[in-house]
Amino acid sequence: MVAIAAGVEDEMNEKVAAQMAAEKVVRIDRAEELVRAYTETQRNR
């Protein structure tokens, strides 16, 4: 739910949620950081 609240699209939802769970950091601001990082990674390919 946190990932969705942060504006994560369906395809990235599980990835962001899994990363936050692994880090034991489940916050909207962290979800937003992960989305930005994943988006930048996709653009640089």
mmCIF file of the N, C-alpha and C atoms, coordinates in Angstrom:
data_MODEL
# 
_entry.id   MODEL 
# 
loop_
_atom_site.group_PDB 
_atom_site.id 
_atom_site.type_symbol 
_atom_site.label_atom_id 
_atom_site.label_alt_id 
_atom_site.label_comp_id 
_atom_site.label_asym_id 
_atom_site.label_entity_id 
_atom_site.label_seq_id 
_atom_site.pdbx_PDB_ins_code 
_atom_site.Cartn_x 
_atom_site.Cartn_y 
_atom_site.Cartn_z 
_atom_site.occupancy 
_atom_site.B_iso_or_equiv 
_atom_site.pdbx_formal_charge 
_atom_site.auth_seq_id 
_atom_site.auth_comp_id 
_atom_site.auth_asym_id 
_atom_site.auth_atom_id 
_atom_site.pdbx_PDB_model_num 
ATOM 1   N N  . MET A 1 1  ? 0.809  -1.200 0.000   1.00 0.00 ? 1  MET A N  1 
ATOM 2   C CA . MET A 1 1  ? 0.000  0.000  0.000   1.00 0.00 ? 1  MET A CA 1 
ATOM 3   C C  . MET A 1 1  ? 0.851  1.263  0.000   1.00 0.00 ? 1  MET A C  1 
ATOM 4   N N  . VAL A 1 2  ? 1.974  1.217  0.684   1.00 0.00 ? 2  VAL A N  1 
ATOM 5   C CA . VAL A 1 2  ? 2.842  2.388  0.721   1.00 0.00 ? 2  VAL A CA 1 
ATOM 6   C C  . VAL A 1 2  ? 3.367  2.696  -0.673  1.00 0.00 ? 2  VAL A C  1 
ATOM 7   N N  . ALA A 1 3  ? 3.752  1.665  -1.394  1.00 0.00 ? 3  ALA A N  1 
ATOM 8   C CA . ALA A 1 3  ? 4.261  1.867  -2.748  1.00 0.00 ? 3  ALA A CA 1 
ATOM 9   C C  . ALA A 1 3  ? 3.187  2.487  -3.638  1.00 0.00 ? 3  ALA A C  1 
ATOM 10  N N  . ILE A 1 4  ? 1.974  2.020  -3.527  1.00 0.00 ? 4  ILE A N  1 
ATOM 11  C CA . ILE A 1 4  ? 0.872  2.560  -4.326  1.00 0.00 ? 4  ILE A CA 1 
ATOM 12  C C  . ILE A 1 4  ? 0.605  4.017  -3.946  1.00 0.00 ? 4  ILE A C  1 
ATOM 13  N N  . ALA A 1 5  ? 0.635  4.305  -2.659  1.00 0.00 ? 5  ALA A N  1 
ATOM 14  C CA . ALA A 1 5  ? 0.415  5.675  -2.194  1.00 0.00 ? 5  ALA A CA 1 
ATOM 15  C C  . ALA A 1 5  ? 1.499  6.615  -2.711  1.00 0.00 ? 5  ALA A C  1 
ATOM 16  N N  . ALA A 1 6  ? 2.688  6.079  -2.935  1.00 0.00 ? 6  ALA A N  1 
ATOM 17  C CA . ALA A 1 6  ? 3.795  6.893  -3.443  1.00 0.00 ? 6  ALA A CA 1 
ATOM 18  C C  . ALA A 1 6  ? 3.728  7.071  -4.951  1.00 0.00 ? 6  ALA A C  1 
ATOM 19  N N  . GLY A 1 7  ? 2.746  6.464  -5.591  1.00 0.00 ? 7  GLY A N  1 
ATOM 20  C CA . GLY A 1 7  ? 2.562  6.633  -7.024  1.00 0.00 ? 7  GLY A CA 1 
ATOM 21  C C  . GLY A 1 7  ? 3.250  5.585  -7.874  1.00 0.00 ? 7  GLY A C  1 
ATOM 22  N N  . VAL A 1 8  ? 3.557  4.448  -7.286  1.00 0.00 ? 8  VAL A N  1 
ATOM 23  C CA . VAL A 1 8  ? 4.223  3.381  -8.017  1.00 0.00 ? 8  VAL A CA 1 
ATOM 24  C C  . VAL A 1 8  ? 3.235  2.734  -8.975  1.00 0.00 ? 8  VAL A C  1 
ATOM 25  N N  . GLU A 1 9  ? 3.661  2.538  -10.209 1.00 0.00 ? 9  GLU A N  1 
ATOM 26  C CA . GLU A 1 9  ? 2.807  1.872  -11.180 1.00 0.00 ? 9  GLU A CA 1 
ATOM 27  C C  . GLU A 1 9  ? 2.849  0.371  -10.940 1.00 0.00 ? 9  GLU A C  1 
ATOM 28  N N  . ASP A 1 10 ? 1.854  -0.334 -11.452 1.00 0.00 ? 10 ASP A N  1 
ATOM 29  C CA . ASP A 1 10 ? 1.697  -1.768 -11.218 1.00 0.00 ? 10 ASP A CA 1 
ATOM 30  C C  . ASP A 1 10 ? 2.962  -2.580 -11.448 1.00 0.00 ? 10 ASP A C  1 
ATOM 31  N N  . GLU A 1 11 ? 3.630  -2.317 -12.551 1.00 0.00 ? 11 GLU A N  1 
ATOM 32  C CA . GLU A 1 11 ? 4.802  -3.116 -12.901 1.00 0.00 ? 11 GLU A CA 1 
ATOM 33  C C  . GLU A 1 11 ? 5.945  -2.974 -11.893 1.00 0.00 ? 11 GLU A C  1 
ATOM 34  N N  . MET A 1 12 ? 6.007  -1.860 -11.210 1.00 0.00 ? 12 MET A N  1 
ATOM 35  C CA . MET A 1 12 ? 7.084  -1.605 -10.260 1.00 0.00 ? 12 MET A CA 1 
ATOM 36  C C  . MET A 1 12 ? 6.669  -1.870 -8.817  1.00 0.00 ? 12 MET A C  1 
ATOM 37  N N  . ASN A 1 13 ? 5.392  -2.069 -8.593  1.00 0.00 ? 13 ASN A N  1 
ATOM 38  C CA . ASN A 1 13 ? 4.856  -2.191 -7.239  1.00 0.00 ? 13 ASN A CA 1 
ATOM 39  C C  . ASN A 1 13 ? 5.543  -3.293 -6.433  1.00 0.00 ? 13 ASN A C  1 
ATOM 40  N N  . GLU A 1 14 ? 5.611  -4.483 -6.979  1.00 0.00 ? 14 GLU A N  1 
ATOM 41  C CA . GLU A 1 14 ? 6.213  -5.607 -6.255  1.00 0.00 ? 14 GLU A CA 1 
ATOM 42  C C  . GLU A 1 14 ? 7.699  -5.383 -6.015  1.00 0.00 ? 14 GLU A C  1 
ATOM 43  N N  . LYS A 1 15 ? 8.368  -4.824 -6.991  1.00 0.00 ? 15 LYS A N  1 
ATOM 44  C CA . LYS A 1 15 ? 9.801  -4.571 -6.875  1.00 0.00 ? 15 LYS A CA 1 
ATOM 45  C C  . LYS A 1 15 ? 10.094 -3.576 -5.742  1.00 0.00 ? 15 LYS A C  1 
ATOM 46  N N  . VAL A 1 16 ? 9.350  -2.486 -5.712  1.00 0.00 ? 16 VAL A N  1 
ATOM 47  C CA . VAL A 1 16 ? 9.529  -1.467 -4.677  1.00 0.00 ? 16 VAL A CA 1 
ATOM 48  C C  . VAL A 1 16 ? 9.152  -2.031 -3.310  1.00 0.00 ? 16 VAL A C  1 
ATOM 49  N N  . ALA A 1 17 ? 8.035  -2.730 -3.236  1.00 0.00 ? 17 ALA A N  1 
ATOM 50  C CA . ALA A 1 17 ? 7.595  -3.310 -1.965  1.00 0.00 ? 17 ALA A CA 1 
ATOM 51  C C  . ALA A 1 17 ? 8.613  -4.320 -1.439  1.00 0.00 ? 17 ALA A C  1 
ATOM 52  N N  . ALA A 1 18 ? 9.154  -5.146 -2.311  1.00 0.00 ? 18 ALA A N  1 
ATOM 53  C CA . ALA A 1 18 ? 10.139 -6.147 -1.897  1.00 0.00 ? 18 ALA A CA 1 
ATOM 54  C C  . ALA A 1 18 ? 11.418 -5.478 -1.391  1.00 0.00 ? 18 ALA A C  1 
ATOM 55  N N  . GLN A 1 19 ? 11.850 -4.425 -2.072  1.00 0.00 ? 19 GLN A N  1 
ATOM 56  C CA . GLN A 1 19 ? 13.065 -3.720 -1.653  1.00 0.00 ? 19 GLN A CA 1 
ATOM 57  C C  . GLN A 1 19 ? 12.868 -3.074 -0.278  1.00 0.00 ? 19 GLN A C  1 
ATOM 58  N N  . MET A 1 20 ? 11.723 -2.438 -0.083  1.00 0.00 ? 20 MET A N  1 
ATOM 59  C CA . MET A 1 20 ? 11.463 -1.806 1.218   1.00 0.00 ? 20 MET A CA 1 
ATOM 60  C C  . MET A 1 20 ? 11.366 -2.846 2.319   1.00 0.00 ? 20 MET A C  1 
ATOM 61  N N  . ALA A 1 21 ? 10.750 -3.970 2.047   1.00 0.00 ? 21 ALA A N  1 
ATOM 62  C CA . ALA A 1 21 ? 10.642 -5.039 3.050   1.00 0.00 ? 21 ALA A CA 1 
ATOM 63  C C  . ALA A 1 21 ? 12.030 -5.577 3.399   1.00 0.00 ? 21 ALA A C  1 
ATOM 64  N N  . ALA A 1 22 ? 12.882 -5.748 2.389   1.00 0.00 ? 22 ALA A N  1 
ATOM 65  C CA . ALA A 1 22 ? 14.234 -6.244 2.632   1.00 0.00 ? 22 ALA A CA 1 
ATOM 66  C C  . ALA A 1 22 ? 15.032 -5.269 3.488   1.00 0.00 ? 22 ALA A C  1 
ATOM 67  N N  . GLU A 1 23 ? 14.803 -3.976 3.269   1.00 0.00 ? 23 GLU A N  1 
ATOM 68  C CA . GLU A 1 23 ? 15.498 -2.943 4.034   1.00 0.00 ? 23 GLU A CA 1 
ATOM 69  C C  . GLU A 1 23 ? 14.847 -2.691 5.397   1.00 0.00 ? 23 GLU A C  1 
ATOM 70  N N  . LYS A 1 24 ? 13.643 -3.224 5.566   1.00 0.00 ? 24 LYS A N  1 
ATOM 71  C CA . LYS A 1 24 ? 12.837 -2.962 6.767   1.00 0.00 ? 24 LYS A CA 1 
ATOM 72  C C  . LYS A 1 24 ? 12.591 -1.462 6.941   1.00 0.00 ? 24 LYS A C  1 
ATOM 73  N N  . VAL A 1 25 ? 12.398 -0.798 5.803   1.00 0.00 ? 25 VAL A N  1 
ATOM 74  C CA . VAL A 1 25 ? 12.107 0.627  5.754   1.00 0.00 ? 25 VAL A CA 1 
ATOM 75  C C  . VAL A 1 25 ? 10.891 0.788  4.855   1.00 0.00 ? 25 VAL A C  1 
ATOM 76  N N  . VAL A 1 26 ? 9.725  0.892  5.456   1.00 0.00 ? 26 VAL A N  1 
ATOM 77  C CA . VAL A 1 26 ? 8.489  0.979  4.690   1.00 0.00 ? 26 VAL A CA 1 
ATOM 78  C C  . VAL A 1 26 ? 7.885  2.363  4.913   1.00 0.00 ? 26 VAL A C  1 
ATOM 79  N N  . ARG A 1 27 ? 8.277  3.275  4.009   1.00 0.00 ? 27 ARG A N  1 
ATOM 80  C CA . ARG A 1 27 ? 7.815  4.662  4.105   1.00 0.00 ? 27 ARG A CA 1 
ATOM 81  C C  . ARG A 1 27 ? 7.555  5.184  2.701   1.00 0.00 ? 27 ARG A C  1 
ATOM 82  N N  . ILE A 1 28 ? 6.655  6.136  2.604   1.00 0.00 ? 28 ILE A N  1 
ATOM 83  C CA . ILE A 1 28 ? 6.322  6.713  1.305   1.00 0.00 ? 28 ILE A CA 1 
ATOM 84  C C  . ILE A 1 28 ? 7.539  7.393  0.693   1.00 0.00 ? 28 ILE A C  1 
ATOM 85  N N  . ASP A 1 29 ? 8.309  8.126  1.489   1.00 0.00 ? 29 ASP A N  1 
ATOM 86  C CA . ASP A 1 29 ? 9.466  8.815  0.922   1.00 0.00 ? 29 ASP A CA 1 
ATOM 87  C C  . ASP A 1 29 ? 10.495 7.826  0.378   1.00 0.00 ? 29 ASP A C  1 
ATOM 88  N N  . ARG A 1 30 ? 10.656 6.674  1.024   1.00 0.00 ? 30 ARG A N  1 
ATOM 89  C CA . ARG A 1 30 ? 11.591 5.668  0.513   1.00 0.00 ? 30 ARG A CA 1 
ATOM 90  C C  . ARG A 1 30 ? 11.066 5.065  -0.782  1.00 0.00 ? 30 ARG A C  1 
ATOM 91  N N  . ALA A 1 31 ? 9.767  4.828  -0.851  1.00 0.00 ? 31 ALA A N  1 
ATOM 92  C CA . ALA A 1 31 ? 9.162  4.311  -2.082  1.00 0.00 ? 31 ALA A CA 1 
ATOM 93  C C  . ALA A 1 31 ? 9.391  5.287  -3.237  1.00 0.00 ? 31 ALA A C  1 
ATOM 94  N N  . GLU A 1 32 ? 9.238  6.570  -2.960  1.00 0.00 ? 32 GLU A N  1 
ATOM 95  C CA . GLU A 1 32 ? 9.467  7.580  -3.993  1.00 0.00 ? 32 GLU A CA 1 
ATOM 96  C C  . GLU A 1 32 ? 10.921 7.578  -4.446  1.00 0.00 ? 32 GLU A C  1 
ATOM 97  N N  . GLU A 1 33 ? 11.859 7.418  -3.505  1.00 0.00 ? 33 GLU A N  1 
ATOM 98  C CA . GLU A 1 33 ? 13.282 7.344  -3.853  1.00 0.00 ? 33 GLU A CA 1 
ATOM 99  C C  . GLU A 1 33 ? 13.553 6.148  -4.765  1.00 0.00 ? 33 GLU A C  1 
ATOM 100 N N  . LEU A 1 34 ? 12.987 5.011  -4.418  1.00 0.00 ? 34 LEU A N  1 
ATOM 101 C CA . LEU A 1 34 ? 13.191 3.804  -5.218  1.00 0.00 ? 34 LEU A CA 1 
ATOM 102 C C  . LEU A 1 34 ? 12.609 3.961  -6.616  1.00 0.00 ? 34 LEU A C  1 
ATOM 103 N N  . VAL A 1 35 ? 11.446 4.574  -6.705  1.00 0.00 ? 35 VAL A N  1 
ATOM 104 C CA . VAL A 1 35 ? 10.826 4.801  -8.015  1.00 0.00 ? 35 VAL A CA 1 
ATOM 105 C C  . VAL A 1 35 ? 11.735 5.671  -8.870  1.00 0.00 ? 35 VAL A C  1 
ATOM 106 N N  . ARG A 1 36 ? 12.261 6.737  -8.289  1.00 0.00 ? 36 ARG A N  1 
ATOM 107 C CA . ARG A 1 36 ? 13.171 7.609  -9.043  1.00 0.00 ? 36 ARG A CA 1 
ATOM 108 C C  . ARG A 1 36 ? 14.406 6.832  -9.506  1.00 0.00 ? 36 ARG A C  1 
ATOM 109 N N  . ALA A 1 37 ? 14.972 6.040  -8.612  1.00 0.00 ? 37 ALA A N  1 
ATOM 110 C CA . ALA A 1 37 ? 16.167 5.264  -8.963  1.00 0.00 ? 37 ALA A CA 1 
ATOM 111 C C  . ALA A 1 37 ? 15.868 4.256  -10.069 1.00 0.00 ? 37 ALA A C  1 
ATOM 112 N N  . TYR A 1 38 ? 14.766 3.529  -9.956  1.00 0.00 ? 38 TYR A N  1 
ATOM 113 C CA . TYR A 1 38 ? 14.405 2.547  -10.981 1.00 0.00 ? 38 TYR A CA 1 
ATOM 114 C C  . TYR A 1 38 ? 14.097 3.226  -12.313 1.00 0.00 ? 38 TYR A C  1 
ATOM 115 N N  . THR A 1 39 ? 13.458 4.380  -12.263 1.00 0.00 ? 39 THR A N  1 
ATOM 116 C CA . THR A 1 39 ? 13.115 5.117  -13.480 1.00 0.00 ? 39 THR A CA 1 
ATOM 117 C C  . THR A 1 39 ? 14.378 5.588  -14.183 1.00 0.00 ? 39 THR A C  1 
ATOM 118 N N  . GLU A 1 40 ? 15.337 6.132  -13.407 1.00 0.00 ? 40 GLU A N  1 
ATOM 119 C CA . GLU A 1 40 ? 16.591 6.578  -13.995 1.00 0.00 ? 40 GLU A CA 1 
ATOM 120 C C  . GLU A 1 40 ? 17.354 5.413  -14.606 1.00 0.00 ? 40 GLU A C  1 
ATOM 121 N N  . THR A 1 41 ? 17.336 4.259  -13.942 1.00 0.00 ? 41 THR A N  1 
ATOM 122 C CA . THR A 1 41 ? 18.012 3.084  -14.454 1.00 0.00 ? 41 THR A CA 1 
ATOM 123 C C  . THR A 1 41 ? 17.413 2.651  -15.789 1.00 0.00 ? 41 THR A C  1 
ATOM 124 N N  . GLN A 1 42 ? 16.091 2.707  -15.881 1.00 0.00 ? 42 GLN A N  1 
ATOM 125 C CA . GLN A 1 42 ? 15.409 2.322  -17.127 1.00 0.00 ? 42 GLN A CA 1 
ATOM 126 C C  . GLN A 1 42 ? 15.747 3.298  -18.263 1.00 0.00 ? 42 GLN A C  1 
ATOM 127 N N  . ARG A 1 43 ? 15.862 4.575  -17.943 1.00 0.00 ? 43 ARG A N  1 
ATOM 128 C CA . ARG A 1 43 ? 16.176 5.572  -18.974 1.00 0.00 ? 43 ARG A CA 1 
ATOM 129 C C  . ARG A 1 43 ? 17.586 5.416  -19.503 1.00 0.00 ? 43 ARG A C  1 
ATOM 130 N N  . ASN A 1 44 ? 18.488 4.985  -18.643 1.00 0.00 ? 44 ASN A N  1 
ATOM 131 C CA . ASN A 1 44 ? 19.891 4.885  -19.027 1.00 0.00 ? 44 ASN A CA 1 
ATOM 132 C C  . ASN A 1 44 ? 20.220 3.602  -19.784 1.00 0.00 ? 44 ASN A C  1 
ATOM 133 N N  . ARG A 1 45 ? 19.258 2.789  -20.046 1.00 0.00 ? 45 ARG A N  1 
ATOM 134 C CA . ARG A 1 45 ? 19.498 1.541  -20.780 1.00 0.00 ? 45 ARG A CA 1 
ATOM 135 C C  . ARG A 1 45 ? 19.480 1.756  -22.243 1.00 0.00 ? 45 ARG A C  1 
# 
